[in-house]
Amino acid sequence: MSDLIQSHYADGILSVNFNRPEKKNALTSEMYAQLADIFDHQATQDNVNVVVLRAGQDFTAGNDLDDFLARPPAAEEGATAPVWEFMRALSTCPVPVIAAVDGFAVGIGTTLLLHCEFVYSTPSTVFMLPFINLAAVPEFGSSMLLPMHTGYVKAAEMLLLGDRFDSETALQYNLINQICSSENLMACAMATAAKLAGKSREALVQSKALMRRDIEPLAERIALESKAFAKRVASPEAKAAISAIMKR
């Protein structure tokens, strides 16, 4: 396995680093396969509370087009490809995911952010959804998730024009949490990661699962939350946390 994707674990935090700076971290089939493996087998471990996606000067320029043309994902129903496996693995990651974004965030470099709970970017970040310019269509659920974040007309602007936009626009469109200086980007991301690492993993997993559920009648969601809530407050972990608060 190459070091184009690097992972490191410490204190409840799994850091995943894109490491192909000479190609602006353009993603290949091999890199997607590595990412899928990390999200399937490392991010699901009981000692992991949060995943931090990071890179260097550029988050990712999207698909490596030479690799993409040489190994295009199959269109047949049920067919698998490394990029589809990565999409499945990230979209079903049980714990919160943080992205620290600088430089280029093109194509999947933007659509993957819709599957993160926290996104921090810099003033020099360039976002772009260029699918229409490649005579292609949106991917990674972005045709559904982007309108949910931004509203339909803004999503249409981004997906049907394919123009670049900056961090101020991304913040206005609810695609990112905060703009940080390049020097402070990782500090912002890791500060949030440290907070999440100190939370109850089971409560994080269940809270994310509830928030990521498909839309259902409100009464059904309330009933589902109530059942999960009752189980959690009866747990030894919750009883200890409540007791500690009462003693303050």
Buried (B, 14 or more C-beta within 10 A) or exposed (E): EEEBBBBEBEEBBBBBBBBBEEBBBBBBBBBBBBBBBBBBEBBBEEEBBBBBBBBBEBBBBBBBEEBBEEBEBEEEEEEEBBBBBBBBBBBBBBBBBBBBBBBBBBBBBBBBBBBBBBBBBBEBBBBBBBBBEEEEEBBBBBBEBBBEBBEEEBBEBBBEEBEBBBBEBBBEBEBBBBBBEBEEBBEBBBEBBBEBBEBBBBBBBBBBEEEEEEEEEEEEEEEBEEEBEEEBEEEEEBEEBEEEEEEE
